[in-house]
Amino acid sequence: MSNRRPGCSQHELLDDIAEQAMIERGLAPDFSDAAKKQAAAIDGPANDTDGVRDLRDLLWCSIDNDDSRDLDQLTFAEDLGGGRVRCLIAVADVDALVKKGSPIDDHAQQNTTSVYTAARIFPMLPEKLSTDLTSLNEDQERVALVIDIVVNPDGEVAEGEVYRARVHNKAKLAYNGVGMWLQGEGDAPEKIGAVPGLAENLKLQDRTADKMRDLRHEHGALDLETIEARPVFSDGRVVDLKAEARNNAKNLIEDFMIAANGVTARYLKSQGFPSVRRVVRSPERWDRIEAIAAELDDPLPPEPDPVALERFLVRRRKADPLRFPDLSLAIVKAMGAGEYVLERPGEESVGHFGLAVRDYSHSTAPNRRFPDLITHRLVKAALAKQKPPYTIDELATLARHCTDAEDAANKVERKVRKAAAACMLEPRIGDKFDGIVTGASSKGTWVRIFHPPVEGKVVQGGKGLDIGEKVKVKLISTDVENGFIDFARVHR
């Protein structure tokens, strides 16, 4: 059955496709009447002060995507002297307004994540909350969960504590503007200059993040760079696919969040609490990663070795920066997906292979991810010397569900991205493209072409191809409604 309504624009068509994909994957595109009623009854942000510190005077700022309105984190740094730096990460206290078992919580638990598609965002929480009352908005006071860490001169997180505090966002900043400035490729955004001391503070944060990142890479954290192309619309039509590049601002926030998530996980362990960990196990297909390296005459050891793999990636980025994102994607596919798992008190952590960290729980995006909200409830119970709000069995079930729902959300986002790409490629049937194989299994072979950065299925001549191989393909068909882009292999 076609999703295409007579006379509808490509944007409207993609919106219809997104909503149908949500339903097909067991995700709720809309909030229940009970959740809407609950949201309507919430008339202001959380304002409790019991046991809450006052940190409103610090130079807090947020850095997020240019168009983000659901602000989960603020950051601040303080030079302690001797190369030691205190870093604070304030995270929205969503649980202060969204209680366990409430209608809004039921919706969040079903979807477990906000779903971001080209046509529409399906927020995990009502926008009244996620973009306002539980968002750490500019010039607003909010209650937050603060992760307070001390970083040694070598980038090691030496100390860490967690507590609740009142905070005040002094400046809402965007990755692109801050990143260009930090890299010396542009002027400081006006909002930075308008807050005395903020420029120096951000540079301190940037230097500290660099040290933490360098140390993780020494331990084998993988410096991967995959392409996430966002459709660009004009008059309701897809006219381009724009890839978002990494920059210093994105790296800064990523490194602060990794540190915060580690401290949160270790805090729960120290309190004898169970937790939901985010893990990436040792690669499922290390043999394929080995083969990819061998094809590049840059061999890897026979057993999974994150340090050796990271050094290999550094060499390949220098040798072939243009195709490094495609190599990264091939490595990611061979490594296998991340998952949420229950960790019982006293158990040994599985760890996160890609980040080279042992302790890791998602805790820094509760407006957008349900596992973070679970973690906050556990932390707040530990802080209050109360029993965990979830049983072991509940956490085990939730961990499995969050993994499954995240996979469903990823498939929705991927389908709409492919539908948008199919919209743009419709006039280019018969054109030939260079690409790289990104998937190979009994279900089929997939290839990502370089320009534009689009992935499709090799329906002719794909037999024998494997992840990481470079190929030339011809576009033979597109199916916007199903998100299909089909290629035939072309021999050079």
Secondary structure as GFF3:
##gff-version 3
##sequence-region A 1 492
A	DSSP	alpha_helix	10	24	.	.	.	ID=ss1
A	DSSP	alpha_helix	33	41	.	.	.	ID=ss2
A	DSSP	beta_strand	53	54	.	.	.	ID=ss3
A	DSSP	beta_strand	62	64	.	.	.	ID=ss4
A	DSSP	beta_strand	73	81	.	.	.	ID=ss5
A	DSSP	beta_strand	84	92	.	.	.	ID=ss6
A	DSSP	three_ten_helix	94	96	.	.	.	ID=ss7
A	DSSP	alpha_helix	103	111	.	.	.	ID=ss8
A	DSSP	beta_strand	115	116	.	.	.	ID=ss9
A	DSSP	beta_strand	121	122	.	.	.	ID=ss10
A	DSSP	alpha_helix	127	128	.	.	.	ID=ss11
A	DSSP	pi_helix	129	133	.	.	.	ID=ss12
A	DSSP	beta_strand	141	151	.	.	.	ID=ss13
A	DSSP	beta_strand	157	168	.	.	.	ID=ss14
A	DSSP	beta_strand	172	174	.	.	.	ID=ss15
A	DSSP	alpha_helix	175	182	.	.	.	ID=ss16
A	DSSP	alpha_helix	190	193	.	.	.	ID=ss17
A	DSSP	alpha_helix	198	218	.	.	.	ID=ss18
A	DSSP	beta_strand	229	234	.	.	.	ID=ss19
A	DSSP	beta_strand	237	243	.	.	.	ID=ss20
A	DSSP	alpha_helix	248	270	.	.	.	ID=ss21
A	DSSP	beta_strand	275	279	.	.	.	ID=ss22
A	DSSP	alpha_helix	286	295	.	.	.	ID=ss23
A	DSSP	alpha_helix	306	319	.	.	.	ID=ss24
A	DSSP	alpha_helix	324	335	.	.	.	ID=ss25
A	DSSP	beta_strand	339	343	.	.	.	ID=ss26
A	DSSP	alpha_helix	370	383	.	.	.	ID=ss27
A	DSSP	alpha_helix	392	425	.	.	.	ID=ss28
A	DSSP	three_ten_helix	426	428	.	.	.	ID=ss29
A	DSSP	beta_strand	432	441	.	.	.	ID=ss30
A	DSSP	beta_strand	444	449	.	.	.	ID=ss31
A	DSSP	beta_strand	454	460	.	.	.	ID=ss32
A	DSSP	beta_strand	470	479	.	.	.	ID=ss33
A	DSSP	beta_strand	484	490	.	.	.	ID=ss34
###
